[in-house]
Amino acid sequence: MTPMEKQNYYETLELSPKATWKEIQMAYELAKKTYAGDGLASYSLFDEGERDNILDRIEEAYHVLSDPKKKSKYDAALAASGTDSASASEAASLPPSVEVPIPEQITGEVIKALRQKSGVSLEEIAETTRININYLESIEMDRFDFLPAEVYVYGYLRQIARIIHCADKVVEGYMQVYRTGRQLKK
């Protein structure tokens, strides 16, 4: 077994470079539980310092792999390093990241493009957040009449933004479009 500090992030979380956001999330949570201080497996194998180093590495791997921009840069660096691991060769075959320009007006179409760029499906967001998929679809299609009260829409957008790593300006921008759309329907 390769020592943790010599593993790439995919090996650290035991993932394929083609893993979805949900798979990354699940692998991260499993790894944290496995190496927690009270975990039976790690308690008998590692001292406290070693466990802390492993947990730091797990956090670092998750921080990079869960962010589409950082993951893309990491994949490129991994491929450029010429590492012979299967993970590096898979990473080299991944398509390059495409930047999605963020326009002045944030519509559901913009949010959909950002979500698709991050590689997260509506089903994954619905399952992770417990937001009704019909509401998620309505947000992406600007169907304001099908959305609940503003406070709920704002909360939904904050959760979506967290998952697809969007800035707060995307949430605020969509809320302006939402408010305008709701007023026009009255």
N, C-alpha and C positions, 0 to 999 in steps of 0.2 A: 504494500500500500504506500502510495506517495505521501510524504509528510504534508500536513495541511498548508504550511507556508509555501510549498512548491506547487500546490494545485492551482489550476485556474479557477475562476469563480463558478463555472459550470460544474467542475468536479467537486468543488466545496459543497455546493447545494445538491449534487448528484442529479444534474439536469442535462437535457439535450439543449444545444443552442437554439433549437426550434421550439422551445417550451413557450407556452402561452403565459400571459400575465397571471392567470389563476394557478397554473402549475408552479410558477416561480413563488407565488404567495404561499402555496401549500408546502413546498419544499423548505422554504424559509421557516415556517412555523414548526414543521417537523424537526428540522435541524436544531432550532432553539430549544425545543422540548428535550431532544436527545442529549444535548450537552449542558442542560441546566444543572446547577449545583446539586439539586436533589435527584437528578436522573440516575437510576441504578447503573446504567452502562458507563456513564462518564465518571461517576463517583469512585468506582473501583479502579479505573484505568488512568485517570489524570489527576494531578494535584490541582489546587485552586488556580495557580498561575497559568498552567497549561489550558485549563478550561476557559479562563478569561480570554486568553489569546485566541482560542478556537471560536468563542462567541463573538469576539471582535471581528474575526475574519468572516464569519457568517453574516454579521451586520454589514460589513463592507461589500460582500458579494451581493447581498440583497439590495443595498443602496444603488449599486451600479446596474444590476440586471433588471431591476423594476422600473428604471427610468429609460424610456426609449432612446433618448439622445445619448446618454452615457453608455447604454448598452451598445449602440451602433459604433461609438468611438472605441469601446473596449473590443468589440468583435474585429474591427479593422486593425487594432494594435495586435491582437492575438494572431490574426492571419499574417500580418507583416512580420511577426517574430519568427515565423517559420517553424513553430513548434510542431512536432510530429504526432501530437495527440489527436485522437479522433475528434475531439471537441474543436480543436483549432482548425482542422480541415473542414468541418461542418460550418464553422463560423465564417470561413473564407467564402463559402458558397452562398451565404445569405445575401439577399438583394441590398443595395445601398439604401441608406435612409433618405427619404424624400422630405424636404422641409415643406410644411404647410404654412403659407403666409396667413397671418391673422389680420383680417381686414378691420376697418373702423367699426362696421356694424356686425355684431355677433349674432348670427342666425342659427337655427337648428342645423342647417347644412354645414356651417363652420364647425359646430361641435361634433357632428358626425364625421367630418373629415379628420379632425384631431383624434377622435376615438379610433378610427380605422388606421390612422398612421401609427398609433400606439399599439395596434395589434390586439385590442380588447374587443370582444363581441358584446352586443347588447345583453345576451344571455348571461355572460360572465358578470357584467355589472349588476344585472337584476339579482343573480344568485348571491353575489357578495354583499350587496347593499340592502337587499330585500325590498327594493323599489319595484313596483308593478311594472312589468315590461311595456304595458300599454302607455304608461306615463313617459317612459324613456323614448318610445317611438314618437309620442306626441311632441316631446321636446325637440327631437331631431327633425320633425316635419312641421314645426311651428303651428301645431294645432292647439291653439291657446284655449279653445272652448272645452277641450278634453282634459285640461290640466286642473289640479286642485288649487286651493288658495295660494296666494303669492308666497307666504311663509314656507309652505311645503316645497314649492318649486325651487325657491332659493336653497333650501336644505338639500334637495336632490342634486342641484347643480354643484354645490360644494362637494358632495360625495363623488360625483362623476369627475369633477376637476381633480380631486385627490388621486383617483385611480388612473386617469390618463395624463396626469402631471401637467395640468394647465395652470396658468397664472390666474390670480383673482380678477384681473381685468376681463377675462373671458366670462366669468360668472356675472360680473357687474354689467358687462356689455349685453349679455343675453337678457338679463333682467330688464334692461331699458327697452329692448325689443318686445319682451313679454308684456310689459306695462302698456306700451303703445298699442300692441295688438289687441289686448283686452279692452282698452278704451274704444278702439275703432269698432269692436263687435257690439258695443252697447248702443 
